[in-house]
Amino acid sequence: MKPLFLSVILASASPVALAQVGGDGAAIRAASATEQAAMPGAAVSAPLPNAIETAVMNDWLEAELDQDLHKSVSEVARRAYIQRMFQPVWTEQGAEGLQDVTDDLFKHGLASDEVLASDLQRLVDQRFSASNVSEQAEADLALTAAWLRIASAISGGLGDEGEAVKSGSDSARMALISKKLLEAGQGHALSFQDFESGYPQYAALKGALAQYREIRDAGGWLAIPEGESLQSGDSDPRIPAIRERLSVEGYIDASEDDTESMLLADAGRPETVSHLDRNSEAGGDRRTNLFRNATATKKAADPRLYSDELAEAVKTFQQRHGIEVDGVIGPKTLAAMNESVESKIARISGSMERWRAQGTPEKRYIWANIPSYTVEGWNGDTREISMKSVVGMASRATPTFNDEVEYTVANPRWYAPVSIVAKDKLPKLRRDPTYAQRANFKIYDRSSGAEVSAYSVDWSDPSSARNYRLVQQPGSGNALGELKIIFPNQYSIYLHGTPSTHLFDRAERAFSSGCIRLEQPEKMAKWVASYDSDDSLEHVRDALSTTRNTRIDFQSRMPIHITYMTVTVNDDGTVNFWRDIYDRTEGIRQVERMSSIGQTANALTSTATERG
C-alpha cells in the first residue's frame, strides 16, 4: 500500500483527532512527508512513519486488541498515531520505562504474564534493533498495545466510548488514555495512577496487599494443631503457638510478647537470673523486675495459660474474621487462624479485582457488602454512615449488582412473594388458618382481586401459593419493619427494616430470603434524603412519625452497589477477612506447616524463618 498522509488524515481522522493534531485543515493538508519528519518530536526518517501508517490503516491495532479490549480503545490508539502523523509513539526512554511497569501490576495484585501478550524486552529489541522497518513499526504498535492492556487491567476495563459519548466523565477518560499513552511513549513519568479505581476501599486494599506480602516474605505463620476448645483461664500446650500466630498479624505486640514469653518460659531457671544480672547495666534491672513479677505467681508463670490479655486479642481477631466474638478458641476461630497468608493475599487481590469492575465511583453512593453483613453510605472518601445488615441465606443468596435508589416507603405493606408463600406460609396456614390474622395478613384472590377469608382456602393445595396473594399490613410485626428503600431491579431486591432485631446481635447473619435487612433503615433513608432535597428529608421524617403507608420519591438517584467482597479495610487501616458464606471465591486455603507443641515464641519465630 502506498502511504498517503493527505488522504489518511482527511478520510480517517475524526473531528476530535483533527483538533488534537492542532491547526486548521488547510495547514494539515499542506503538510508533506518531509515536513512531518521535521516536526518537533520527530526522531526518525520517513520510512518508519510510512510503515506505521500502513500497519495502522490495515487495522493492525484492531486485530491485536480485538479479543482483549473494546474496539473504542484501539480507535483511541489509532487517533494517537494520527495526532503524531504516524511518527512512532515509543522512544527508547519510554520503552525502558514500560519494561519497569511490572512493579505497578504487582502492586495491584496482577501478574504481568496474565496481562501482557508479548515479552516486552523482545518488543523493545525489535523496535530499536530490527533491520526491517516493518518489524520496527509493528513493534511500536505492539508496545502501544501492551500499554493499553496494562491500563485496562489496572482500571478494570477502559470502557466503550460509543456508549460513553453521552457521559462527560467517560468521554474525558478516553481523552486521558491518548494523552497518557503519548506521555509514556516519550519517556515522561510512566504511571497508571490516573486509571486506578477511585473507590477508597481499593486504595486501602492496595496497602493491605503490600502488608500481607511482607508477612509472607518474612515466613508467614504456622498452623495451630486441632484440640479442645479453649476459654480464658485454660492451660494448653498450644497457647505459645497461638500467641505467636496472633503476633505475626499484629493482634499482639511482638516485642512485648517476646519478652513476656521468654520470661514465662524461663521462669524458675537459675541461669536466667544470672543472665539478667550480668546485663543490669544495659537495662538488666528492669528485666530482673519483670522476671520477679512473672514468677511471683505460679499461674502467671505458666506459658501455656490462656490469659485475659490473650483472650482480648482473640476477640479482636474474631471480630475481624466474622466469627462470634466470645474469646473461645473453637473450630471456627482455629480454622480462621490456620488460613494461610497466601490465601489471604489471594482474597485481597480478588477483592481488588471486584472493585476494579465497579468502574468510576460516584460522589455519593450506598455500599451493601454481603460477606461483611454491612451497609454503608459514602460521600467521596468519607464513610458517613454504617450499619449491620442481614442478607440472604445460602439457598436464597442475595445477588450482586449496581442500581439507583428511586424512592422509599414508610410503614410499608409486604407483598409476600409466591416462593416464600409456598415454602414458609403454606405449612403454617395448613396447620392453623388463624395465622393469617395473627400475622396481620390480608388474603386476595389473584383472579378476581377480592379479599377472602383464610378459612375459605384449601391451603393443602400447592397451587394456592400462586392463586392467592398474601399482603401483610403495616405494623410492628411487619416483615419489612417501618421502612423500605427501593431501587427497582430484576431480582426484586431492596433494603428494609425488620421486627427480628435480635438477629443483628449475631456475627453470621445470612437469614433473609434475598433482600437486605437494615439495622437502622430510617437512618439510611434520612441519609439518602439529606442529599436529595430539604423537602425529601422532611417528608421522610413526617412519614415515619405516623402509621400511614407513605411513599416518598427522590428527585435525584443515589447509586447503590451490592457487592461480594470477602476482604474490607477499616478507617484505621486494619483488615477484615470475612467468611465466604456463599462459597463464591476460589476457596480459603489452610497453612500446611504445623506448629510444634511446646515451642517458645522465639523458637517458633526461628522455625518459621528457617522454613520460609
C-alpha positions as CSV (number, residue, x, y, z in Angstrom):
1,M,0.0,0.0,0.0
2,K,1.4,3.4,-0.9
3,P,1.4,5.7,2.1
4,L,-0.8,8.8,1.6
5,F,-0.7,11.1,4.6
6,L,-3.1,13.5,3.0
7,S,-5.8,11.0,2.3
8,V,-5.4,9.2,5.6
9,I,-5.8,12.4,7.6
10,L,-8.8,13.6,5.6
11,A,-10.5,10.2,5.4
12,S,-9.7,8.6,8.8
13,A,-9.2,11.4,11.3
14,S,-12.3,12.3,13.3
15,P,-13.0,15.9,14.2
16,V,-11.6,15.1,17.7
17,A,-8.4,13.7,16.2
18,L,-8.0,16.7,13.9
19,A,-8.5,19.0,16.8
20,Q,-5.8,17.0,18.7
21,V,-3.4,17.4,15.9
22,G,-3.8,21.2,16.1
23,G,-4.0,23.9,13.4
24,D,-6.7,24.2,10.7
25,G,-7.5,21.7,8.0
26,A,-5.6,23.7,5.3
27,A,-2.4,23.5,7.3
28,I,-2.8,19.8,7.7
29,R,-3.4,19.3,4.0
30,A,-0.3,21.3,3.2
31,A,2.0,19.2,5.3
32,S,4.3,17.0,3.3
33,A,6.0,13.8,4.4
34,T,9.3,15.7,4.6
35,E,7.7,18.4,6.8
36,Q,6.2,15.8,9.1
37,A,9.5,14.2,9.6
38,A,10.9,17.6,10.6
39,M,8.1,18.3,13.2
40,P,9.0,18.7,16.9
41,G,9.5,15.3,18.5
42,A,10.2,13.5,15.2
43,A,13.3,11.4,15.7
44,V,13.1,9.1,12.7
45,S,13.1,9.3,8.9
46,A,10.0,8.9,6.7
47,P,10.2,5.1,6.1
48,L,9.2,4.2,9.6
49,P,6.2,6.5,9.7
50,N,5.2,5.2,6.3
51,A,5.4,1.6,7.7
52,I,3.4,2.6,10.8
53,E,0.8,4.3,8.6
54,T,0.5,1.1,6.6
55,A,0.0,-1.1,9.7
56,V,-2.5,1.3,11.3
57,M,-4.6,1.6,8.2
58,N,-4.5,-2.2,7.8
59,D,-6.2,-2.4,11.2
60,W,-3.2,-3.9,13.0
61,L,-4.3,-2.5,16.3
62,E,-7.9,-3.8,16.0
63,A,-6.6,-7.3,15.1
64,E,-4.2,-7.3,18.0
65,L,-6.6,-6.0,20.6
66,D,-9.9,-7.4,19.4
67,Q,-10.0,-10.3,21.9
68,D,-8.9,-8.2,24.9
69,L,-10.2,-4.7,24.7
70,H,-13.2,-2.9,23.3
71,K,-12.9,-1.5,19.8
72,S,-13.2,2.0,21.1
73,V,-9.8,1.6,22.8
74,S,-8.0,0.6,19.6
75,E,-9.7,3.6,18.0
76,V,-8.1,5.9,20.6
77,A,-4.7,4.4,19.8
78,R,-5.3,5.0,16.1
79,R,-6.1,8.6,16.8
80,A,-2.9,8.9,18.8
81,Y,-0.8,7.9,15.8
82,I,-2.8,10.2,13.6
83,Q,-2.0,13.0,16.1
84,R,1.7,12.2,15.7
85,M,1.4,12.0,11.9
86,F,2.3,8.3,12.2
87,Q,5.6,9.0,13.9
88,P,6.4,6.2,16.3
89,V,5.0,6.7,19.8
90,W,7.8,4.9,21.7
91,T,11.3,6.4,22.3
92,E,14.0,4.3,23.9
93,Q,13.4,6.0,27.3
94,G,9.7,5.4,27.1
95,A,10.2,1.8,26.1
96,E,12.6,1.2,29.0
97,G,10.1,2.7,31.4
98,L,7.4,0.4,30.1
99,Q,9.6,-2.6,31.0
100,D,9.7,-1.4,34.6
101,V,5.9,-1.2,34.8
102,T,5.5,-4.8,36.0
103,D,6.1,-3.4,39.5
104,D,2.8,-1.4,39.1
105,L,1.0,-4.6,38.1
106,F,2.3,-6.4,41.1
107,K,1.1,-3.7,43.4
108,H,-2.4,-4.2,42.0
109,G,-2.4,-7.9,42.5
110,L,-1.9,-8.5,38.8
111,A,0.6,-10.8,37.1
112,S,2.4,-9.4,34.1
113,D,2.3,-12.8,32.2
114,E,-1.5,-12.7,32.6
115,V,-1.8,-9.2,31.3
116,L,0.7,-8.9,28.5
117,A,0.6,-11.0,25.3
118,S,4.2,-10.4,24.4
119,D,7.6,-10.2,26.0
120,L,8.4,-6.6,26.4
121,Q,12.2,-7.0,26.1
122,R,11.7,-8.7,22.8
123,L,9.5,-5.9,21.6
124,V,12.0,-3.2,22.7
125,D,14.8,-5.0,20.8
126,Q,12.6,-5.3,17.8
127,R,11.6,-1.7,17.9
128,F,15.1,-0.3,18.0
129,S,17.3,-3.0,16.6
130,A,15.3,-4.8,13.8
131,S,16.8,-4.2,10.4
132,N,13.3,-4.4,8.8
133,V,11.4,-1.2,9.1
134,S,8.1,-3.1,9.0
135,E,9.2,-5.1,12.0
136,Q,10.1,-1.8,13.8
137,A,6.7,-0.4,13.0
138,E,4.8,-3.5,14.3
139,A,7.0,-3.4,17.5
140,D,6.0,0.2,18.1
141,L,2.3,-0.7,17.8
142,A,2.8,-3.8,20.0
143,L,4.3,-1.6,22.7
144,T,1.3,0.6,22.5
145,A,-1.0,-2.5,22.7
146,A,1.0,-3.6,25.8
147,W,0.5,-0.2,27.4
148,L,-3.3,-0.3,26.7
149,R,-3.5,-3.8,28.2
150,I,-1.8,-2.6,31.4
151,A,-4.1,0.5,31.6
152,S,-7.1,-1.7,31.0
153,A,-6.1,-4.3,33.6
154,I,-5.4,-1.7,36.3
155,S,-8.6,0.3,35.5
156,G,-10.9,-2.8,35.3
157,G,-11.6,-2.1,31.6
158,L,-11.2,1.1,29.6
159,G,-14.9,1.2,28.6
160,D,-16.9,1.8,25.4
161,E,-16.5,5.3,24.0
162,G,-19.5,4.8,21.8
163,E,-21.8,4.3,24.8
164,A,-19.9,6.9,26.8
165,V,-20.3,9.8,24.4
166,K,-23.3,11.0,26.4
167,S,-21.2,10.8,29.6
168,G,-18.8,13.7,30.0
169,S,-16.7,11.7,32.6
170,D,-16.2,8.7,30.3
171,S,-15.5,10.9,27.3
172,A,-12.8,12.7,29.2
173,R,-11.4,9.3,30.3
174,M,-10.9,8.4,26.6
175,A,-9.1,11.7,26.0
176,L,-6.9,10.8,29.0
177,I,-5.9,7.5,27.5
178,S,-4.5,9.2,24.4
179,K,-2.7,11.9,26.5
180,K,-1.1,9.4,28.9
181,L,-0.1,7.0,26.1
182,L,1.8,9.7,24.3
183,E,3.4,10.9,27.5
184,A,4.5,7.3,28.4
185,G,5.9,6.8,24.9
186,Q,8.1,9.9,25.2
187,G,9.6,8.8,28.5
188,H,7.7,11.1,30.8
189,A,6.7,9.8,34.2
190,L,5.1,6.5,33.4
191,S,2.3,6.0,35.9
192,F,-1.1,4.4,35.7
193,Q,-2.4,6.1,38.8
194,D,-5.0,8.0,36.8
195,F,-6.5,4.7,35.8
196,E,-6.7,3.2,39.2
197,S,-10.1,2.6,40.8
198,G,-11.2,5.7,42.7
199,Y,-13.1,3.8,45.4
200,P,-11.4,4.4,48.9
201,Q,-11.6,0.7,49.6
202,Y,-9.4,0.0,46.6
203,A,-6.5,2.2,47.8
204,A,-6.9,0.6,51.3
205,L,-6.7,-2.9,49.9
206,K,-3.7,-2.0,47.9
207,G,-2.0,-1.1,51.2
208,A,-3.2,-4.3,52.7
209,L,-1.8,-6.3,49.8
210,A,1.7,-4.9,50.4
211,Q,1.3,-5.5,54.2
212,Y,0.5,-9.2,53.8
213,R,3.1,-9.8,51.2
214,E,5.6,-8.5,53.7
215,I,4.2,-11.0,56.2
216,R,4.6,-13.8,53.6
217,D,8.1,-12.8,52.8
218,A,9.0,-12.9,56.5
219,G,7.8,-16.5,56.7
220,G,4.1,-16.2,57.4
221,W,2.8,-18.3,60.3
222,L,2.5,-21.9,61.3
223,A,-0.8,-23.8,61.7
224,I,-2.2,-24.4,65.2
225,P,-2.9,-28.1,65.9
226,E,-6.5,-29.1,66.5
227,G,-7.7,-29.8,70.0
228,E,-10.4,-29.0,72.6
229,S,-12.0,-25.5,72.6
230,L,-10.1,-23.1,74.8
231,Q,-11.5,-20.4,77.2
232,S,-9.8,-17.7,79.2
233,G,-8.1,-19.3,82.2
234,D,-7.4,-22.6,80.5
235,S,-4.0,-24.1,80.2
236,D,-2.9,-25.7,76.9
237,P,0.4,-26.5,75.2
238,R,-0.9,-24.7,72.1
239,I,-1.1,-21.3,73.7
240,P,2.5,-20.2,72.9
241,A,1.9,-21.1,69.3
242,I,-1.4,-19.2,69.3
243,R,0.3,-16.2,70.9
244,E,3.0,-16.3,68.2
245,R,0.4,-16.7,65.5
246,L,-1.5,-13.6,66.6
247,S,1.6,-11.5,66.9
248,V,2.5,-12.1,63.3
249,E,-0.7,-10.3,62.2
250,G,-0.3,-7.6,64.8
251,Y,-3.0,-8.6,67.2
252,I,-0.3,-8.8,69.9
253,D,2.7,-6.5,70.1
254,A,5.5,-8.8,69.0
255,S,8.3,-7.1,71.1
256,E,6.4,-7.1,74.3
257,D,5.0,-10.6,73.7
258,D,8.5,-12.0,73.0
259,T,9.8,-10.6,76.3
260,E,6.9,-11.9,78.3
261,S,7.1,-15.3,76.6
262,M,10.8,-15.6,77.3
263,L,10.4,-14.7,81.0
264,L,7.4,-17.0,81.4
265,A,9.1,-19.9,79.6
266,D,12.4,-19.5,81.5
267,A,10.7,-18.9,84.9
268,G,12.5,-20.8,87.7
269,R,15.7,-21.4,85.7
270,P,18.7,-20.1,87.8
271,E,20.7,-19.3,84.7
272,T,18.1,-16.8,83.7
273,V,18.6,-14.8,86.9
274,S,22.4,-14.8,86.4
275,H,22.0,-13.8,82.8
276,L,19.7,-10.8,83.7
277,D,22.0,-9.8,86.5
278,R,25.0,-9.8,84.2
279,N,23.2,-7.3,81.9
280,S,22.0,-5.0,84.6
281,E,24.0,-2.1,83.2
282,A,22.1,-2.4,79.9
283,G,18.6,-2.4,81.4
284,G,19.0,-5.7,83.3
285,D,17.4,-4.3,86.4
286,R,14.2,-3.7,84.5
287,R,14.3,-7.3,83.1
288,T,15.0,-8.7,86.6
289,N,12.0,-6.9,87.9
290,L,9.9,-8.3,85.1
291,F,11.2,-11.8,85.9
292,R,10.4,-11.4,89.6
293,N,6.9,-10.2,88.8
294,A,6.3,-13.0,86.4
295,T,7.4,-15.7,88.8
296,A,5.6,-14.2,91.8
297,T,2.5,-16.1,90.9
298,K,2.7,-19.7,89.7
299,K,-0.3,-19.3,87.5
300,A,1.2,-16.2,85.7
301,A,4.4,-18.2,85.1
302,D,2.6,-20.8,83.0
303,P,3.4,-20.1,79.3
304,R,0.5,-22.4,78.5
305,L,-2.0,-20.1,80.3
306,Y,-4.8,-18.6,78.1
307,S,-4.6,-15.2,79.8
308,D,-7.2,-12.5,79.8
309,E,-4.9,-10.3,77.7
310,L,-4.6,-13.0,75.0
311,A,-8.4,-13.5,75.1
312,E,-8.9,-9.8,74.2
313,A,-6.6,-10.3,71.2
314,V,-8.6,-13.4,70.2
315,K,-11.8,-11.4,70.4
316,T,-10.4,-8.7,68.1
317,F,-9.3,-11.5,65.7
318,Q,-12.8,-13.0,65.8
319,Q,-14.4,-9.6,65.1
320,R,-12.2,-9.1,62.0
321,H,-13.0,-12.5,60.7
322,G,-16.8,-12.6,61.0
323,I,-16.8,-15.0,64.0
324,E,-18.9,-14.8,67.1
325,V,-16.9,-12.6,69.5
326,D,-16.7,-14.7,72.7
327,G,-13.0,-15.3,73.1
328,V,-13.4,-19.0,72.8
329,I,-10.9,-20.6,70.6
330,G,-13.1,-23.2,68.9
331,P,-13.2,-24.8,65.4
332,K,-14.2,-21.7,63.5
333,T,-11.6,-19.5,65.2
334,L,-8.9,-22.1,64.8
335,A,-9.8,-22.5,61.1
336,A,-9.5,-18.8,60.6
337,M,-6.1,-18.7,62.3
338,N,-5.0,-21.5,60.1
339,E,-5.9,-19.8,56.8
340,S,-2.6,-19.3,55.0
341,V,-1.1,-15.9,54.3
342,E,-1.1,-16.9,50.6
343,S,-4.8,-17.5,50.8
344,K,-5.3,-14.0,52.4
345,I,-3.2,-12.4,49.7
346,A,-5.3,-14.1,47.0
347,R,-8.5,-12.9,48.7
348,I,-7.2,-9.3,48.9
349,S,-6.3,-9.5,45.2
350,G,-9.8,-10.9,44.4
351,S,-11.5,-8.0,46.2
352,M,-9.3,-5.5,44.3
353,E,-10.4,-7.1,41.1
354,R,-14.1,-6.8,42.0
355,W,-13.6,-3.1,42.9
356,R,-11.9,-2.5,39.6
357,A,-15.0,-4.0,37.9
358,Q,-17.2,-1.3,39.6
359,G,-15.9,1.4,37.3
360,T,-15.7,5.1,38.2
361,P,-17.1,5.9,41.6
362,E,-19.9,8.4,42.1
363,K,-19.6,11.3,44.5
364,R,-22.1,9.6,46.9
365,Y,-23.3,6.0,47.0
366,I,-24.6,3.2,49.2
367,W,-22.4,0.2,49.6
368,A,-24.0,-3.0,50.7
369,N,-21.4,-5.8,51.1
370,I,-22.8,-9.3,51.6
371,P,-19.9,-11.2,53.4
372,S,-19.4,-8.4,56.0
373,Y,-23.1,-8.0,56.7
374,T,-22.8,-4.2,56.4
375,V,-24.5,-1.4,54.5
376,E,-22.7,2.0,54.4
377,G,-23.2,5.4,53.0
378,W,-20.2,7.0,51.3
379,N,-19.6,10.7,50.4
380,G,-16.3,10.9,48.5
381,D,-13.6,9.4,50.6
382,T,-15.7,9.5,53.8
383,R,-17.8,6.7,55.3
384,E,-20.6,8.8,56.7
385,I,-23.0,6.1,57.8
386,S,-22.6,2.4,58.6
387,M,-24.9,-0.3,59.9
388,K,-25.3,-4.0,60.3
389,S,-27.4,-6.0,57.8
390,V,-29.0,-9.4,57.3
391,V,-28.5,-10.9,53.9
392,G,-29.9,-13.9,52.0
393,M,-29.3,-17.4,53.3
394,A,-27.1,-19.6,51.1
395,S,-30.2,-21.3,49.5
396,R,-31.7,-17.8,48.7
397,A,-28.5,-15.9,48.1
398,T,-28.5,-12.1,47.7
399,P,-27.3,-11.3,44.2
400,T,-24.6,-8.7,43.4
401,F,-25.5,-5.8,41.1
402,N,-25.5,-2.0,40.8
403,D,-28.5,0.2,40.7
404,E,-30.0,3.5,41.8
405,V,-32.4,4.3,44.7
406,E,-35.6,5.8,43.4
407,Y,-37.9,6.0,46.4
408,T,-38.6,4.9,50.0
409,V,-41.8,3.7,51.6
410,A,-42.6,4.4,55.3
411,N,-44.9,1.9,57.1
412,P,-44.8,-0.5,54.1
413,R,-47.1,-3.4,53.2
414,W,-45.3,-6.6,52.5
415,Y,-46.5,-8.5,49.4
416,A,-45.2,-12.0,50.1
417,P,-43.5,-13.5,47.1
418,V,-45.0,-16.7,45.7
419,S,-41.8,-18.6,46.5
420,I,-41.9,-17.5,50.2
421,V,-45.7,-18.3,50.4
422,A,-45.0,-21.8,49.1
423,K,-42.0,-22.5,51.3
424,D,-42.9,-20.7,54.5
425,K,-46.5,-19.7,54.7
426,L,-48.5,-22.7,53.4
427,P,-47.3,-25.1,56.1
428,K,-48.3,-22.6,58.8
429,L,-51.7,-21.9,57.2
430,R,-52.4,-25.6,56.8
431,R,-51.8,-26.1,60.5
432,D,-53.7,-23.1,61.6
433,P,-55.6,-20.7,59.3
434,T,-55.8,-18.1,62.1
435,Y,-52.1,-17.5,61.5
436,A,-53.1,-15.0,58.7
437,Q,-55.0,-12.8,61.2
438,R,-52.4,-13.1,63.9
439,A,-49.6,-12.1,61.5
440,N,-51.7,-9.2,60.1
441,F,-52.1,-10.7,56.6
442,K,-54.9,-9.9,54.2
443,I,-55.6,-12.6,51.5
444,Y,-56.6,-11.7,48.0
445,D,-57.8,-14.0,45.2
446,R,-55.5,-13.2,42.3
447,S,-58.1,-13.9,39.6
448,S,-60.7,-11.5,41.0
449,G,-58.8,-9.2,43.3
450,A,-61.3,-9.9,46.0
451,E,-60.3,-10.2,49.7
452,V,-61.1,-13.7,51.0
453,S,-61.0,-15.5,54.4
454,A,-58.2,-17.7,55.3
455,Y,-60.7,-20.4,56.2
456,S,-62.1,-20.4,52.6
457,V,-58.8,-21.5,51.0
458,D,-57.6,-25.1,50.7
459,W,-54.0,-24.5,51.9
460,S,-53.1,-28.1,51.4
461,D,-53.3,-27.4,47.6
462,P,-49.8,-26.3,46.5
463,S,-51.4,-24.1,43.7
464,S,-52.9,-21.9,46.4
465,A,-49.5,-20.2,46.7
466,R,-49.9,-18.9,43.2
467,N,-53.7,-18.4,43.3
468,Y,-53.8,-16.2,46.4
469,R,-51.8,-13.1,47.3
470,L,-50.8,-12.6,50.9
471,V,-50.4,-8.9,51.9
472,Q,-49.1,-8.1,55.4
473,Q,-50.3,-4.8,56.7
474,P,-48.1,-2.1,58.3
475,G,-47.4,-2.6,61.9
476,S,-44.9,-3.7,64.5
477,G,-44.8,-7.2,63.2
478,N,-44.5,-6.4,59.5
479,A,-41.7,-8.3,57.9
480,L,-40.3,-5.1,56.3
481,G,-40.2,-3.1,59.6
482,E,-41.0,0.5,59.5
483,L,-39.4,1.4,56.2
484,K,-38.1,0.0,52.8
485,I,-35.8,1.6,50.3
486,I,-36.5,0.8,46.7
487,F,-34.2,0.5,43.6
488,P,-36.4,-1.4,41.0
489,N,-34.4,-4.3,39.6
490,Q,-34.9,-7.7,38.0
491,Y,-34.2,-9.6,41.3
492,S,-36.9,-7.8,43.4
493,I,-34.2,-7.0,45.9
494,Y,-34.5,-3.9,48.2
495,L,-33.4,-2.6,51.6
496,H,-35.8,-2.7,54.5
497,G,-36.2,-2.9,58.3
498,T,-37.2,-6.0,60.3
499,P,-39.0,-6.8,63.5
500,S,-36.4,-9.5,64.2
501,T,-33.8,-7.1,65.5
502,H,-32.2,-9.7,67.7
503,L,-30.5,-11.2,64.6
504,F,-28.2,-8.1,64.5
505,D,-26.5,-9.4,67.6
506,R,-25.2,-12.4,65.7
507,A,-21.8,-12.5,63.9
508,E,-23.2,-14.5,61.0
509,R,-26.4,-13.0,59.6
510,A,-27.5,-14.9,56.5
511,F,-31.1,-15.4,57.3
512,S,-33.2,-13.5,54.7
513,S,-34.9,-14.7,51.5
514,G,-32.6,-12.4,49.5
515,C,-33.5,-8.9,50.4
516,I,-31.2,-6.9,52.7
517,R,-32.5,-6.1,56.2
518,L,-31.0,-3.0,57.8
519,E,-30.3,-2.4,61.5
520,Q,-31.3,1.3,61.1
521,P,-33.4,1.7,58.0
522,E,-34.8,5.1,59.0
523,K,-31.2,6.4,59.4
524,M,-30.3,5.2,55.9
525,A,-33.4,6.7,54.4
526,K,-32.7,10.1,56.0
527,W,-29.1,10.0,54.8
528,V,-30.3,9.4,51.2
529,A,-32.9,12.1,51.6
530,S,-30.5,14.6,53.0
531,Y,-28.6,14.7,49.7
532,D,-31.8,14.9,47.6
533,S,-33.7,18.0,48.9
534,D,-34.8,19.6,52.1
535,D,-38.4,18.6,51.2
536,S,-37.4,14.9,50.8
537,L,-35.8,14.8,54.3
538,E,-38.8,16.5,55.8
539,H,-41.2,14.1,54.0
540,V,-39.3,11.1,55.4
541,R,-39.4,12.5,58.9
542,D,-43.1,13.2,58.7
543,A,-44.0,9.8,57.2
544,L,-42.1,8.0,60.0
545,S,-43.9,10.0,62.7
546,T,-47.2,8.4,61.5
547,T,-48.5,4.9,60.9
548,R,-49.7,5.6,57.4
549,N,-48.3,3.8,54.4
550,T,-46.4,6.6,52.6
551,R,-44.2,6.7,49.5
552,I,-41.5,9.4,49.1
553,D,-40.0,9.7,45.6
554,F,-36.5,11.1,45.4
555,Q,-35.7,13.8,42.8
556,S,-32.1,12.6,42.3
557,R,-30.9,9.0,42.1
558,M,-28.5,7.6,44.8
559,P,-26.3,4.8,43.3
560,I,-26.2,1.6,45.3
561,H,-23.5,-1.2,44.9
562,I,-24.3,-4.6,46.3
563,T,-21.0,-6.5,46.3
564,Y,-19.3,-9.7,47.5
565,M,-16.0,-8.5,48.9
566,T,-14.5,-11.0,51.4
567,V,-11.8,-8.5,52.4
568,T,-12.5,-5.0,53.6
569,V,-10.4,-2.4,55.3
570,N,-11.4,-0.2,58.3
571,D,-10.7,3.5,58.6
572,D,-7.7,2.8,60.8
573,G,-6.2,0.5,58.2
574,T,-6.9,-2.8,60.0
575,V,-8.0,-5.5,57.6
576,N,-11.1,-7.7,57.8
577,F,-11.3,-11.2,56.3
578,W,-14.9,-12.2,56.1
579,R,-16.2,-15.8,55.7
580,D,-17.0,-16.8,52.2
581,I,-20.7,-17.5,53.1
582,Y,-21.8,-18.4,49.5
583,D,-18.6,-20.2,48.5
584,R,-18.1,-17.8,45.6
585,T,-14.3,-17.4,45.7
586,E,-11.7,-19.9,44.8
587,G,-11.7,-21.2,48.4
588,I,-9.9,-20.5,51.6
589,R,-6.6,-22.4,51.8
590,Q,-5.1,-23.6,55.1
591,V,-1.5,-23.4,56.3
592,E,0.4,-26.6,55.5
593,R,3.2,-26.2,58.0
594,M,2.2,-27.2,61.5
595,S,3.5,-25.6,64.7
596,S,5.3,-27.9,67.1
597,I,3.6,-28.0,70.5
598,G,5.6,-26.7,73.4
599,Q,7.9,-24.4,71.5
600,T,8.6,-20.9,72.9
601,A,7.7,-17.9,70.8
602,N,11.3,-17.3,69.9
603,A,11.8,-20.9,68.8
604,L,8.7,-20.6,66.7
605,T,10.0,-17.5,65.0
606,S,13.3,-19.2,64.3
607,T,11.5,-22.2,62.8
608,A,9.3,-20.0,60.6
609,T,12.3,-18.1,59.3
610,E,14.2,-21.3,58.6
611,R,11.3,-22.8,56.7
612,G,10.3,-19.6,54.9
